[in-house]
Amino acid sequence: MIRLRFDIWEFGNHKFKIETHDLSGEITMDAISGNVEVRGVGNASAVSHLVFSVSNLRFNNPGLVNFVLFIDDKEINSIPLYIRKS
């Protein structure tokens, strides 16, 4: 789950995309993409949640994979996932 906060001037429809990149910059799985509608009710900001599940995710080698979030084609943030050999 991803929790996003939008200011009042950002209310409306936004495209999102989540990509995964390994240390060499290669994309490691198909991107997750869609739209999020942001609405506020008399507030200066609003929160939207992106909830999804990923099935059958496999990584061939240990290392680092970054999950990168794009909103309206702009990179917003990333978070690392460390893959260790079992």
C-alpha positions in Angstrom: 0.0 0.0 0.0 1.2 3.5 -0.8 -0.3 6.5 0.9 -0.1 9.8 -1.0 -1.0 13.3 0.2 -2.0 16.0 -2.3 -2.4 19.7 -1.7 -5.6 21.5 -2.8 -4.1 22.7 -6.1 -3.3 19.1 -7.0 -6.9 17.8 -6.7 -8.1 15.9 -9.8 -7.1 12.9 -11.8 -3.4 11.8 -11.8 -1.5 9.0 -13.6 0.7 6.8 -11.5 3.3 4.2 -12.4 5.5 2.0 -10.3 8.7 0.5 -11.9 11.4 -1.7 -10.4 15.0 -1.1 -11.3 18.1 -3.2 -10.3 21.5 -1.6 -9.6 22.3 -1.6 -13.3 19.2 0.4 -14.1 17.4 -2.5 -15.8 13.7 -2.8 -15.2 13.0 -6.1 -13.4 9.3 -6.5 -13.8 6.4 -5.0 -15.8 5.3 -1.6 -14.5 2.2 -1.2 -12.5 0.2 1.8 -13.7 -3.2 3.4 -13.4 -5.0 6.5 -12.4 -5.9 8.0 -9.0 -8.7 10.5 -8.5 -7.9 13.0 -5.7 -10.8 14.7 -4.0 -10.9 17.0 -1.0 -13.9 17.9 1.1 -13.3 21.4 2.5 -9.6 20.6 3.3 -6.3 22.1 2.2 -5.1 18.6 1.4 -6.3 15.0 0.7 -4.9 11.5 1.1 -5.2 8.8 -1.6 -4.2 5.2 -1.2 -2.8 2.9 -3.9 -3.4 -0.7 -2.9 -2.3 -3.6 -5.0 -0.8 -7.1 -4.8 2.0 -8.6 -6.9 1.9 -12.3 -7.6 4.6 -14.7 -8.6 7.4 -12.1 -8.2 10.8 -13.8 -8.6 14.3 -12.4 -8.5 17.0 -14.4 -10.2 20.0 -12.9 -8.3 20.6 -11.4 -4.9 21.0 -7.6 -4.8 19.0 -4.5 -4.6 15.8 -3.6 -6.4 14.3 -0.1 -6.2 10.6 0.4 -6.5 10.2 3.8 -8.1 6.9 5.8 -8.0 6.0 8.2 -10.8 3.0 10.6 -10.6 2.1 12.3 -13.9 5.4 11.0 -15.4 7.5 12.7 -12.7 9.6 10.5 -10.4 8.3 11.2 -6.9 10.1 8.7 -4.6 11.7 5.2 -4.4 12.2 2.6 -1.8 14.8 -0.2 -1.9 14.2 -3.9 -1.5 17.2 -6.0 -0.6 17.2 -9.5 -2.1 19.4 -12.0 -0.2 20.4 -15.5 -1.1 18.5 -18.1 1.0 
